[in-house]
Amino acid sequence: MVRARKNRCWHRRRPVSGVWGYRLEQNYPNPFNPSTTIEFALPEGAEVSPKLYNALGEEVATLVKGTFPAGYHKVQVRGEGLASGVYLYRLEAKSEKSGRVFVRMRKLTYVR
């Protein structure tokens, strides 16, 4: 992106991954049955562990766990074995380079 202002010009570098920052998107479809998709974005490689919690705050499942490269990612969640209700999903990503930790939580609804 190049911008000009009062005879000055500068260039803002776009990250190699095309991602400006950490993001956790709302799942779709919501409410869901039998499966839903959760998307997240990482500006740099990170150790990632998205988890699913019930309304009482008890961990129900770890969706995936591992190191992901920079970029956009999707995780498929299947509702098998879940009771109908409201759940929370939480993404924790720890940067490989800087050690920064990103944590975000969102709500999803499962309907049988």
C-alpha positions in Angstrom: 0.0 0.0 0.0 1.4 3.4 -1.0 0.1 6.6 0.4 1.0 10.2 -0.4 0.7 13.1 1.9 2.1 16.6 1.6 4.8 15.7 -0.9 5.8 12.7 1.2 5.4 9.1 0.1 5.8 6.0 2.3 5.1 2.4 1.8 3.5 0.2 4.5 4.9 -3.3 4.2 2.4 -6.1 4.1 3.4 -9.2 6.0 4.4 -12.2 4.0 1.4 -14.2 5.3 -1.0 -11.4 4.2 -2.3 -11.3 7.8 -2.0 -8.1 9.8 -2.9 -9.5 13.2 -4.3 -12.4 15.3 -8.0 -13.0 14.7 -10.6 -15.5 15.8 -13.8 -15.4 13.7 -17.3 -16.4 14.7 -18.1 -20.0 13.8 -20.5 -20.7 10.9 -23.2 -21.9 10.8 -24.3 -20.9 14.3 -26.4 -22.5 15.7 -25.1 -25.7 14.2 -25.9 -29.4 13.7 -24.0 -31.6 12.9 -20.9 -29.6 12.3 -19.5 -26.0 12.2 -16.3 -24.3 11.1 -14.1 -22.0 13.1 -11.6 -19.8 11.3 -8.6 -18.0 12.8 -5.7 -16.0 11.4 -2.0 -15.9 12.6 0.4 -13.1 11.5 3.4 -15.4 12.4 3.9 -19.1 13.2 2.5 -20.0 16.5 1.7 -22.9 18.9 -2.1 -23.2 18.8 -4.6 -25.0 20.9 -8.3 -24.2 20.3 -10.5 -25.7 23.0 -14.2 -26.1 23.6 -15.9 -25.4 26.9 -19.4 -26.0 28.3 -21.5 -23.3 30.0 -20.0 -24.2 33.3 -16.5 -23.5 32.1 -15.4 -27.2 32.0 -13.2 -28.2 29.1 -15.1 -30.5 26.7 -12.5 -31.0 24.0 -9.2 -29.8 22.5 -10.0 -29.3 18.8 -6.5 -29.4 17.5 -3.0 -28.9 19.0 0.2 -28.1 17.3 2.3 -25.5 15.5 0.6 -23.6 12.7 2.3 -21.4 10.1 1.3 -17.7 9.5 -1.9 -17.4 7.5 -5.6 -18.3 7.6 -6.7 -21.6 9.1 -10.0 -23.5 9.6 -11.0 -26.1 12.2 -14.1 -28.3 11.7 -16.1 -29.1 14.9 -18.5 -32.0 14.9 -21.2 -32.1 17.5 -21.2 -35.8 18.1 -21.4 -36.6 21.8 -22.4 -33.0 22.7 -25.7 -32.1 24.4 -27.7 -29.3 23.0 -26.7 -25.9 24.4 -24.3 -23.0 24.5 -20.6 -23.6 24.4 -17.5 -21.4 24.3 -14.5 -21.9 22.2 -11.2 -20.4 23.1 -8.1 -20.0 21.0 -4.7 -19.6 22.6 -1.8 -19.0 20.3 1.8 -18.5 21.5 4.2 -16.9 18.9 7.3 -18.9 18.0 9.4 -15.7 17.5 8.3 -13.2 20.1 6.7 -15.5 22.7 3.5 -13.2 22.7 0.3 -15.0 23.7 -3.0 -14.3 22.0 -6.2 -15.5 23.7 -9.7 -15.0 22.4 -13.0 -16.6 23.3 -16.3 -16.8 21.4 -19.7 -18.4 21.9 -21.4 -21.1 19.8 -24.7 -22.9 20.0 -25.3 -26.6 19.3 -28.8 -27.8 18.5 -29.7 -31.4 18.3 
